Amino acid sequence: MRYVAVDSSALRIAPLDTLSAIYHRASGITHIVDSPVPELLAALAQPRTVDELLAHLSAEYDVPDADSAALAERLAELEGAGLVMRA
């Protein structure tokens, strides 16, 4: 199963010190998120499986406790929030 971030034109992302506000235009909802959500959305600009995403994140960032099950849970949460969808 592949995941992809919703079209970037549907989101407005604004850094707020250590957090980020993500305004989802389609729903009118603003999400206040912490890292790694903005990084996940950026990495999902192209469709990726959980394993592909984990490999990408591990190559880009220091991810010592990389766990595909935990990443799948985060993706399910982002999907429920309307920020990520299955490709």
C-alpha positions, 0 to 999 in steps of 0.5 A: 500500500502506498501513501501520498500527501494531499495536494500541497495546494490544499495545505498551508503550512506555517512554522510556529517556533518548534511546532507547525500549523497546517491549515487544510483548505478543503476541511477548514481545519487547522492542525498544530503539529510537531516534527516529524509531521512536516517532514513526513508530508514533504517526503510523501510528495511522491507516493511511497510504501511504509518501507520506502518512506522509512528508508527515505527518512532514515537516509535523510534524518537520524532515525535510530529507533526506526519502526515501520509499525509505528510509522504505519500508525502515524500514517493512519492518523494523518490519513484520518486527519485528511493530510495523507491518502492512499495512492 
